[in-house]
Amino acid sequence: MTSNAALQRVKGIYFARKAGHTGSLDPLATGVLPLCFGEATKWSQFLLDSDKEYVATLCLGVTT
């Protein structure tokens, strides 16, 4: 599901007139997609400009 598809689905559930998401998740990443509604959409650029953080788990010495 794309970020916009998720936004449109939630927007319909809450009958929101004004809504936006704060950027797309990277294709192989899992995580949270922050959504802003109403006046909170003014904060979306602040969230877009924030740094991303990735956490990875590695197992060294294993061949697949």
C-alpha positions in Angstrom: 0.0 0.0 0.0 1.4 3.4 -0.9 1.6 6.3 1.6 -1.1 8.1 -0.3 -3.4 5.1 -0.4 -3.1 4.8 3.4 -3.8 8.5 3.8 -6.9 8.4 1.6 -8.2 5.4 3.5 -7.8 7.0 6.9 -9.1 10.3 5.5 -12.3 8.6 4.5 -12.7 6.8 7.8 -12.4 10.1 9.7 -14.2 12.3 7.1 -11.2 14.6 7.1 -11.2 17.5 4.7 -7.6 18.4 5.1 -4.9 15.7 5.7 -1.4 14.9 4.7 1.4 12.4 5.3 4.9 13.2 6.4 6.8 11.3 3.7 6.9 7.8 2.3 8.5 4.8 3.9 11.4 3.4 2.0 10.2 0.3 0.0 12.1 -2.3 2.2 11.5 -0.5 5.5 8.7 -1.1 8.0 7.6 1.5 10.5 5.1 4.2 11.2 3.6 6.6 8.7 2.7 9.8 10.6 -0.5 11.5 9.3 -1.6 15.0 10.0 -5.2 16.3 10.0 -6.7 19.8 9.9 -4.4 22.5 11.4 -1.7 19.9 12.2 -0.9 19.7 8.5 1.1 22.9 9.0 3.6 20.8 11.0 4.1 18.2 8.2 7.1 20.1 6.7 8.8 20.1 10.1 8.4 16.3 10.3 9.5 15.9 6.6 12.7 17.8 7.4 13.5 15.6 10.4 16.3 13.0 10.2 15.4 9.3 9.5 16.8 6.6 11.7 17.3 3.0 10.6 17.8 0.1 12.9 19.2 -3.2 11.5 19.9 -6.6 12.9 22.9 -8.5 11.4 24.2 -12.0 11.8 27.8 -12.1 10.8 29.5 -15.2 9.6 26.4 -16.8 8.1 26.1 -17.7 4.4 22.8 -17.9 2.6 
